[in-house]
Amino acid sequence: MWSTRYVKSLRIVAALLVAGALGWAVSRPSTTTDKGPEAASCSSPALSEALHGAFRVMSVQNFGCAQDFAYLWATIGTNEQDAIGVTEVLQFKVPTQRWVVVSRLKYCHPTTLPTFVYKLGCFSN
């Protein structure tokens, strides 16, 4: 039989390993760029331009690009009282040389998006 002390020790070791892995994942750079053949600009201002209309991008928490796709974690609104956090998936359109927001319902599939964009753009908000 396993002693209670041994089981507790295993749980502590497992918890430390999980905490270490999470710490490592969080400490990695938050923006990664793998520019597509047209060398799309992967910057928070370039990606924020795609979100135009009644709301403006108030702040960007995270973003990243791979090939001709990107994800953007941003706070949008007209003022602090109506601000809301959003996650958007974008695609770079070569003819217009601009990023456009695409439907996550249509594009969020592991065979459609680069893995990096799929993981960080499709499982939030």
C-alpha positions as CSV (number, residue, x, y, z in Angstrom):
1,M,0.0,0.0,0.0
2,W,1.0,3.5,-0.6
3,S,1.6,5.6,2.5
4,T,-0.2,8.9,2.9
5,R,3.2,10.7,3.2
6,Y,4.3,9.3,-0.2
7,V,1.0,10.2,-1.9
8,K,1.2,13.8,-0.5
9,S,4.8,14.0,-1.7
10,L,3.8,12.9,-5.2
11,R,1.0,15.5,-5.3
12,I,3.4,18.3,-4.2
13,V,5.9,17.3,-6.9
14,A,3.2,17.2,-9.5
15,A,1.9,20.6,-8.4
16,L,5.4,22.0,-8.6
17,L,5.9,20.6,-12.1
18,V,2.6,22.1,-13.3
19,A,3.4,25.5,-11.7
20,G,6.9,25.4,-13.3
21,A,5.5,24.5,-16.8
22,L,2.9,27.3,-16.5
23,G,5.6,29.8,-15.4
24,W,7.7,28.8,-18.3
25,A,4.8,29.2,-20.8
26,V,3.9,32.6,-19.4
27,S,7.5,33.9,-19.4
28,R,7.9,33.2,-23.2
29,P,7.6,36.2,-25.5
30,S,4.0,37.0,-26.2
31,T,4.3,38.0,-29.8
32,T,5.7,35.7,-32.5
33,T,5.9,36.5,-36.1
34,D,6.1,34.1,-39.0
35,K,5.6,36.5,-41.9
36,G,3.9,35.1,-45.0
37,P,5.2,35.5,-48.5
38,E,4.0,39.1,-48.8
39,A,5.7,40.2,-45.6
40,A,2.5,41.4,-43.9
41,S,3.0,43.9,-41.1
42,C,2.5,42.1,-37.8
43,S,2.1,44.9,-35.3
44,S,-0.6,45.8,-32.9
45,P,-1.4,49.0,-34.9
46,A,-1.7,47.1,-38.2
47,L,-3.9,44.5,-36.6
48,S,-6.0,47.0,-34.7
49,E,-6.9,48.8,-38.0
50,A,-9.0,45.8,-38.9
51,L,-11.4,46.6,-36.0
52,H,-13.1,49.8,-37.2
53,G,-16.6,50.9,-36.7
54,A,-18.5,52.0,-33.7
55,F,-15.9,50.8,-31.3
56,R,-12.2,51.6,-31.2
57,V,-9.3,49.5,-29.9
58,M,-8.5,50.9,-26.5
59,S,-5.6,48.5,-25.7
60,V,-4.0,45.4,-27.0
61,Q,-3.2,42.6,-24.5
62,N,-1.6,40.1,-26.9
63,F,-1.2,39.4,-30.6
64,G,0.7,37.2,-33.0
65,C,1.0,36.2,-36.6
66,A,1.8,33.1,-38.6
67,Q,1.7,33.0,-42.4
68,D,-1.2,35.2,-43.5
69,F,-3.2,34.8,-40.3
70,A,-3.1,36.5,-36.9
71,Y,-4.9,36.7,-33.6
72,L,-5.5,39.8,-31.5
73,W,-6.6,40.0,-27.9
74,A,-7.8,43.6,-27.4
75,T,-10.1,45.8,-25.3
76,I,-12.5,47.7,-27.5
77,G,-15.2,50.3,-26.7
78,T,-16.0,54.0,-26.9
79,N,-15.0,54.7,-23.3
80,E,-13.9,52.8,-20.1
81,Q,-17.6,52.1,-19.1
82,D,-18.4,50.2,-22.2
83,A,-15.1,48.5,-22.8
84,I,-15.0,44.8,-23.5
85,G,-12.3,42.3,-24.1
86,V,-12.3,40.5,-27.5
87,T,-10.3,37.9,-29.3
88,E,-10.3,38.2,-33.1
89,V,-8.8,36.0,-35.8
90,L,-7.5,38.0,-38.8
91,Q,-6.3,37.3,-42.3
92,F,-3.9,39.4,-44.4
93,K,-5.5,40.2,-47.8
94,V,-2.7,40.7,-50.4
95,P,-4.8,42.8,-52.9
96,T,-5.6,45.5,-50.2
97,Q,-2.4,44.9,-48.1
98,R,-4.6,45.0,-45.0
99,W,-5.6,42.7,-42.2
100,V,-9.3,41.8,-42.0
101,V,-11.3,40.1,-39.3
102,V,-12.5,36.7,-40.3
103,S,-15.2,34.5,-38.9
104,R,-13.9,32.3,-36.1
105,L,-16.9,29.9,-36.8
106,K,-15.5,29.4,-40.3
107,Y,-11.7,29.5,-39.8
108,C,-11.2,28.0,-36.3
109,H,-10.2,24.6,-37.3
110,P,-6.8,23.0,-36.8
111,T,-6.4,22.3,-40.5
112,T,-7.4,25.8,-41.6
113,L,-5.2,28.0,-39.3
114,P,-1.6,27.8,-38.4
115,T,-1.3,26.0,-35.1
116,F,0.0,29.1,-33.2
117,V,-3.0,31.2,-34.3
118,Y,-5.5,28.4,-33.8
119,K,-4.4,27.8,-30.2
120,L,-4.3,31.5,-29.2
121,G,-7.1,32.9,-31.3
122,C,-9.8,30.3,-31.2
123,F,-10.2,29.4,-27.5
124,S,-10.9,32.8,-25.8
125,N,-13.9,35.1,-25.4
